[in-house]
Amino acid sequence: MRYLSANDHYRQRFGKKMYRVAISLDVTCPNRDGSKGTGGCIFCSAGGSGEFASDKSLPVREQIDMAVAKVRSKAGADAGYIAYLQSFTNTYCSVQYLDGVLNSISSHPMIGAVIIGTRPDCLPDEMVSLISDYNRKLPVYVEMGLQTSNDNTARLINRCYDTSVFGEAAGRLRCEGINVTGHVILGLPGESVDDMMDSVRYVVDSGCDGIKFTCLYVLKGTKLYDMFINKEFEVLGMEEYFDIVDRALDIIPEGMVVYRLTGDGPKSILAAPEWTANKRAVINYINRRFG
């Protein structure tokens, strides 16, 4: 295989196949509540990219039980599970609140690790210290949304933090021995392929342990959707997108985990590109081209 996949990494680290179970917390984002901006990133849905997660009103342990029950018949008795805090910004809360969440997760007998999705500008020292403490009890992965290293594009997408903040946060996390993943979106409005490669290099140079790629997809109800309807940009075709991924993989050093080559939005609100909705066809294509 051209790259170290999430599945291969998890098998190497845990000795078995691991399944992510998405759970939701009662959190928002600083560029939604007005502290840094409003409306969120222009591509992000009202659900904060957590349409596949559980109901945040339920206790964390109950969310885990429900999520595991959904996949357990497919996963098999020997599989392991990773709690995935995916929706919105999961360190944009009090240290006490996240402590309670991580305590519930770490004490659950089915959970072998946790992924915390967040923003690099929401990781004060006391939050990093808390995550470090739990990382000694079970593996903690912190997934940060960079999306682009181009600050002009970052302003366009309403990211509301400077790129340097990502590198600084990645460094502090790595100093604590915490596994860090950077998320990059390929195909953002106005970006050249060279811009996208610069973003990949930035994640690599930041010392991240892993990277996650997503093709820009357009969800109804977002600012990006309005731009798409007004023909302010074009989405990437499947071959075009994976040609860009192919170039990106040449930048990834040996041992760096590629957690995802692309993503897919909920079909009920997906406007474009249409090819991302055919998940089976996309997976088959990835296996043929990069397997």
RARAUR-V864272 format. One record per backbone hydrogen bond with DSSP energy under -1.0 kcal/mol. NH is the residue of the N-H (numbers start at 0). CO is the residue of the C=O. E is the energy in kcal/mol with one decimal. If there is no record, write none. Layout:
nh = [NH:NH]
co = [CO:CO]
e = [E:E]
This chain:
nh = [1:8:9:10:11:12:13:14:18:20:22:26:31:32:33:35:36:39:41:43:47:52:57:62:63:64:65:66:67:68:69:71:74:75:78:79:81:82:83:84:85:87:88:89:91:92:97:98:99:100:101:102:103:104:105:106:107:110:111:113:114:115:116:117:121:127:128:129:130:131:132:133:134:136:137:140:141:142:143:144:145:146:147:153:154:155:156:158:164:165:166:167:168:169:170:171:172:173:174:176:177:178:180:181:182:183:184:185:190:195:196:197:198:199:200:201:202:203:204:205:206:207:208:209:210:211:212:213:215:217:219:221:223:225:226:227:228:229:230:231:240:241:242:243:244:245:246:247:248:250:255:256:257:258:268:270:271:275:276:277:278:281:282:283:284:285:286:287:288:289:290]
co = [289:4:5:6:7:8:9:10:79:81:83:24:28:28:36:29:29:30:156:40:44:49:54:58:59:60:61:62:63:64:65:67:70:71:75:16:18:112:20:114:83:47:27:116:88:90:93:94:95:96:97:98:99:100:101:102:104:107:80:138:82:140:84:142:118:123:124:125:126:127:128:129:130:133:133:113:178:115:180:117:182:182:145:149:150:151:152:153:161:162:162:163:164:165:166:167:168:169:170:173:172:139:141:209:143:211:146:213:187:191:192:193:194:195:196:197:198:199:200:201:203:202:179:179:256:181:259:183:185:271:268:218:41:221:222:223:224:225:227:226:236:237:238:239:240:241:242:243:244:247:252:208:3:210:265:217:217:272:273:274:276:277:278:279:280:281:282:283:284:285:286]
e = [-2.1:-2.6:-3.0:-2.2:-2.2:-2.4:-3.5:-1.4:-2.6:-3.0:-2.4:-1.9:-1.7:-1.8:-2.1:-2.7:-1.6:-2.8:-1.8:-1.6:-1.9:-1.8:-1.8:-2.3:-2.4:-2.4:-2.4:-2.5:-2.8:-2.1:-1.3:-1.7:-2.9:-2.4:-1.1:-2.6:-2.7:-2.2:-2.6:-3.1:-1.2:-1.9:-1.3:-2.3:-1.5:-1.6:-2.1:-2.3:-2.0:-1.9:-3.1:-2.1:-1.9:-2.2:-2.9:-1.4:-1.4:-1.3:-3.1:-2.1:-3.0:-3.2:-2.7:-2.7:-1.6:-2.2:-2.5:-1.7:-2.4:-2.4:-2.1:-2.0:-2.0:-1.8:-2.3:-3.0:-2.9:-2.6:-2.9:-1.5:-1.3:-3.8:-2.4:-2.4:-1.8:-1.7:-2.4:-2.6:-1.7:-1.3:-1.1:-2.0:-2.3:-2.7:-1.9:-1.9:-2.3:-2.5:-1.9:-1.8:-2.2:-1.1:-2.6:-2.0:-2.3:-2.9:-1.4:-2.7:-2.0:-1.9:-2.4:-2.1:-1.7:-1.8:-2.6:-2.1:-1.9:-2.2:-3.2:-1.5:-1.7:-1.5:-1.9:-1.8:-2.5:-2.5:-2.7:-1.6:-2.4:-3.9:-3.4:-1.3:-2.6:-1.4:-2.0:-2.4:-2.7:-1.8:-1.7:-2.7:-2.8:-2.5:-1.8:-1.4:-2.1:-2.2:-1.6:-2.2:-2.5:-1.6:-1.8:-2.2:-3.0:-2.2:-1.7:-3.3:-1.2:-1.2:-1.8:-1.1:-1.4:-2.1:-2.6:-2.4:-2.1:-2.6:-2.5:-2.0:-2.6:-3.1:-1.1]
